[in-house]
Amino acid sequence: MKTFLQFIFIFFLCIILQNVFAKTWVDSMETYAMEKYMPASKFQWKWQKAALLNTLVKEYDKASGEKKQAYFDFIKKAMDKTYARANGKTPNAVASGLGMAFLVRITHDKKYSDACDKIFSDYLKIKRTGEGGVSHLRKNVELWDDTVFMIGEFLIEMYKATGDEKYLDELAKQISIHRNKLQDKEWGLWVHGWDSDNKTHCAFCGQKNWPDKITRRSSEIWGRGNGWIVVTLSDALENIPKSNSHWNEFAGYLKEMLARLPELQNKENGHWYQLPVRNNDPQNFIESSCTAMFAYGEMKALKLNLVSGTSYKQSIQMAYNGLRAASIQPLSNGFLTTKNVCKGTCIGDKNYYLKRKVCKGKAFGIGMFIAFGREYERNK
């Protein structure tokens, strides 16, 4: 009898210990995000929140059982709460629409289809350049690299929900136009913005007179801005068939953006920088959200056989270890959040970017830490 009781005790102890040690830093951060930082009841129709919502949609697709249901319940509650505010009047507003498109895909409920139709209708009315590039701002026509993610994840999710290739065609059009205006040929990465008229510029957080007088481009390659593009291209390639006419196009864009990333990474702490190509500038600083984004893209590209070699595998490993060691902030109750995240950023010169404040716990940082961390754990 005593032996039997000892066996039972050890059995349950093993189960408890297994659950404890199975919980990773990603689990702790996700629990914090969903329960404390951004519970569904407090979701707001803002791009920052949409970046975290996007990660939860991805996790739903790869989860099962109770966890899958928990993701669904969260997304539905967040969308129902903000249903009346759903719109696509700016790229940043379009971003949250990916949650509505997800619900169309899963529930086929006309309520969410109607919301998506409104968002897309609003989107089509946004000001555009002569070539058709959608403006990041309402009043002045400017192309920003941020736009690719803000509209792109919605368009990808709408394609998944409906099978209608018009959404992929629109995504391909926008990426091509933005790339033509913003790509730096030497690095394969993009500068932050292009101005169509050289009039006034975003005064909320940006710097006046940032465009070059001849090219009308901004001068700097910003880390997170390029991260948005890398993530969007990676997600597009994972969700559309290789037979689709846009697959090779997107694959080429992603490969050129990843080509020189390993050499720009800090080999000691695994991070990329606020201004990635200025990695030797003493005023530059490591930036964790772009680090998670770049490593996420490298993982997807390896999985899709778009890149190969030990340099990318080592780069991913360094990023994961570096984020865990230097950019995770412990909180009470076992929760974790992010640090070394540049706050929301508009466009300016070198000094503008290097003087931006660094924060902890931003939704876009948390979202990308979870997305990269989960992908790493699934593929290690």
Secondary structure, DSSP 8 states (H G I E B T S, - for coil): -HHHHHHHHHHHHHHHHHHHHH--HHHHHHHHIIIIIS-GGG--SSHHHHHHHHHHHHHHHH--HHHHHHHHHHHHHHHHHTGGG---SSHHHHTTHHHHHHHHHHH--HHHHHHHHHHHHHHHTS-B-TT--B-SSSSS-EEETHHHHHHHHHHHHHHHHH--THHHHHHHHHHHHHHHHHB-TTTS-B-SEEESS-S---TTTS-TT-S-TTT-B-S---HHHHHHHHHHHHHHHHHS-TTSTTHHHHHHHHHHHHTTHHHHS-TTT---BSSGGGTT-TT--B-HHHHHHHHHHHHHHHHTTSS-SHHHHHHHHHHHHHHHHHSEEE-GGG-EEE-SEE-------HHHHHTS-EES--HHHHHHHHHHHHHHHHH-
